[in-house]
Amino acid sequence: MKVLILGGTGMLGTDIAAIMEKAGHDVIVHGSQETDITGLDCVIKTAAAHKPQVIINSAAITDVDKCEAEPDNAYRVNAIGPKNAAIACRKFKAKLVHISTDYVFDGEKGSPYTEFDAPNPVNIYGKSKLLGEDFVKSICNDYCIIRVAWLFGTKRSHFVDYVADSLVKGSEIIAVKDMVSSPTYAADAASMISKLAVSEEAGTFHSCNKGYCSRVQLVEEIMKITNKKGPVKVVNQSQWLRLAKRPAFSALKNHHLGLIDKDEMAGWRDALKRYMRYKLNK
Ligand SMILES: NC(=O)c1ccc[n+]([C@@H]2O[C@H](COP(=O)([O-])OP(=O)(O)OC[C@H]3O[C@@H](n4cnc5c(N)ncnc54)[C@H](OP(=O)(O)O)[C@@H]3O)[C@@H](O)[C@H]2O)c1
């Protein structure tokens, strides 16, 4: 299949591209330099030039505090961006696979969110991503919205790298107690996204490594895997001054995938071990 990946230069997009190329698909990878998703003419021009059967939108402003500081930019990329991709998909009869987030939820439920729970974002990042989902649903005939959470992968630095690198340096690790979600290996999410992209499936899916933990438990697990200990400062969100509030409990359950017998996602501990093995051996 011919697949265009917008945000293909990011952490998840890079893994999706690698998996789809390996599977023999004709993959076109665009970052913001090649296609600025905020411009409708630009997205349509790209779609017209390549005529993909599937567009995967992994482009986003993912820095949650930056979204809070620059809301117009967040809404432009995270909401108008998917709107533009949806219009292009409708025009060229392509399927849209749009990547979204656990941060569409408010974190008040106290147990993992399913696709049937009502979103209620608490920060600009979540609000802009939810608006993006809404545009996709209202414009596209053929779409999958795939929500992931707490990604760690090989392309760029993230919380798992911060912890592992701090353990090597012996520097203090700050871990927030009241932030709980489903840590997910970008490679695992990319594999599921690639399968859904070329399938007949449609609708909203959660696709995370199974289970959940707090940032503190994630630090403890990384210490266990690396057999290294270091100073950890455990704080609450109220003591960890950041521009954007984070949902306290945004773990996701892959309920939709489970109902259709397609939930092949591994547990987060297993995924973390595989990532750490890669990191320690590279
Ligand atoms: N990271 C997480 O923990 C996490 C958690 C939940 C959900 N998600 C979702 O997963 C998806 C992928 O996240 P990620 O962490 O892989 O992202 P990332 O590494 O931050 O990469 C972001 C991508 O978006 C592109 N981009 C930014 N502005 C753009 C614009 N105006 N036009 C076109 N492309 C633009 C970037 O392109 P350039 O680099 O070329 O500028 C880059 O390819 C996003 O939808 C995100 O909301 C991520």
PDBQT file of the ligand as one rigid body, heavy atoms in Angstrom, charges set to zero:
ROOT
HETATM    1  N1  LIG A 301       5.306  11.249  23.327  1.00  0.00    +0.000 N 
HETATM    2  C1  LIG A 301       4.363  10.788  24.113  1.00  0.00    +0.000 C 
HETATM    3  O1  LIG A 301       4.602  10.404  25.264  1.00  0.00    +0.000 OA
HETATM    4  C2  LIG A 301       2.948  10.728  23.615  1.00  0.00    +0.000 A 
HETATM    5  C3  LIG A 301       1.941  10.343  24.528  1.00  0.00    +0.000 A 
HETATM    6  C4  LIG A 301       0.624  10.263  24.066  1.00  0.00    +0.000 A 
HETATM    7  C5  LIG A 301       0.330  10.559  22.740  1.00  0.00    +0.000 A 
HETATM    8  N2  LIG A 301       1.315  10.944  21.900  1.00  0.00    +0.000 N 
HETATM    9  C6  LIG A 301       0.946  11.265  20.513  1.00  0.00    +0.000 C 
HETATM   10  O2  LIG A 301       1.708  10.455  19.649  1.00  0.00    +0.000 OA
HETATM   11  C7  LIG A 301       1.989  11.173  18.423  1.00  0.00    +0.000 C 
HETATM   12  C8  LIG A 301       3.471  11.117  18.152  1.00  0.00    +0.000 C 
HETATM   13  O3  LIG A 301       4.180  11.687  19.250  1.00  0.00    +0.000 OA
HETATM   14  P1  LIG A 301       5.783  11.720  19.275  1.00  0.00    +0.000 P 
HETATM   15  O4  LIG A 301       6.174  11.736  20.693  1.00  0.00    +0.000 OA
HETATM   16  O5  LIG A 301       6.312  10.710  18.322  1.00  0.00    +0.000 OA
HETATM   17  O6  LIG A 301       6.039  13.169  18.653  1.00  0.00    +0.000 OA
HETATM   18  P2  LIG A 301       7.441  13.928  18.513  1.00  0.00    +0.000 P 
HETATM   19  O7  LIG A 301       8.578  13.001  18.651  1.00  0.00    +0.000 OA
HETATM   20  O8  LIG A 301       7.369  15.126  19.403  1.00  0.00    +0.000 OA
HETATM   21  O9  LIG A 301       7.406  14.397  16.987  1.00  0.00    +0.000 OA
HETATM   22  C9  LIG A 301       6.473  15.329  16.557  1.00  0.00    +0.000 C 
HETATM   23  C10 LIG A 301       6.367  15.262  15.060  1.00  0.00    +0.000 C 
HETATM   24  O10 LIG A 301       5.427  16.271  14.671  1.00  0.00    +0.000 OA
HETATM   25  C11 LIG A 301       5.987  16.980  13.601  1.00  0.00    +0.000 C 
HETATM   26  N3  LIG A 301       5.422  18.337  13.531  1.00  0.00    +0.000 N 
HETATM   27  C12 LIG A 301       5.413  19.301  14.488  1.00  0.00    +0.000 A 
HETATM   28  N4  LIG A 301       4.839  20.423  13.995  1.00  0.00    +0.000 NA
HETATM   29  C13 LIG A 301       4.474  20.151  12.726  1.00  0.00    +0.000 A 
HETATM   30  C14 LIG A 301       3.846  20.883  11.686  1.00  0.00    +0.000 A 
HETATM   31  N5  LIG A 301       3.482  22.157  11.829  1.00  0.00    +0.000 N 
HETATM   32  N6  LIG A 301       3.640  20.270  10.493  1.00  0.00    +0.000 NA
HETATM   33  C15 LIG A 301       4.008  18.981  10.308  1.00  0.00    +0.000 A 
HETATM   34  N7  LIG A 301       4.610  18.234  11.245  1.00  0.00    +0.000 NA
HETATM   35  C16 LIG A 301       4.846  18.823  12.423  1.00  0.00    +0.000 A 
HETATM   36  C17 LIG A 301       7.497  16.997  13.839  1.00  0.00    +0.000 C 
HETATM   37  O11 LIG A 301       8.161  17.244  12.636  1.00  0.00    +0.000 OA
HETATM   38  P3  LIG A 301       9.642  17.951  12.580  1.00  0.00    +0.000 P 
HETATM   39  O12 LIG A 301      10.464  17.291  13.642  1.00  0.00    +0.000 OA
HETATM   40  O13 LIG A 301      10.110  17.641  11.206  1.00  0.00    +0.000 OA
HETATM   41  O14 LIG A 301       9.419  19.397  12.873  1.00  0.00    +0.000 OA
HETATM   42  C18 LIG A 301       7.684  15.555  14.325  1.00  0.00    +0.000 C 
HETATM   43  O15 LIG A 301       7.786  14.686  13.231  1.00  0.00    +0.000 OA
HETATM   44  C19 LIG A 301       1.397  12.559  18.626  1.00  0.00    +0.000 C 
HETATM   45  O16 LIG A 301       0.133  12.603  18.042  1.00  0.00    +0.000 OA
HETATM   46  C20 LIG A 301       1.269  12.696  20.126  1.00  0.00    +0.000 C 
HETATM   47  O17 LIG A 301       0.228  13.583  20.482  1.00  0.00    +0.000 OA
HETATM   48  C21 LIG A 301       2.618  11.029  22.295  1.00  0.00    +0.000 A 
ENDROOT
TORSDOF 0
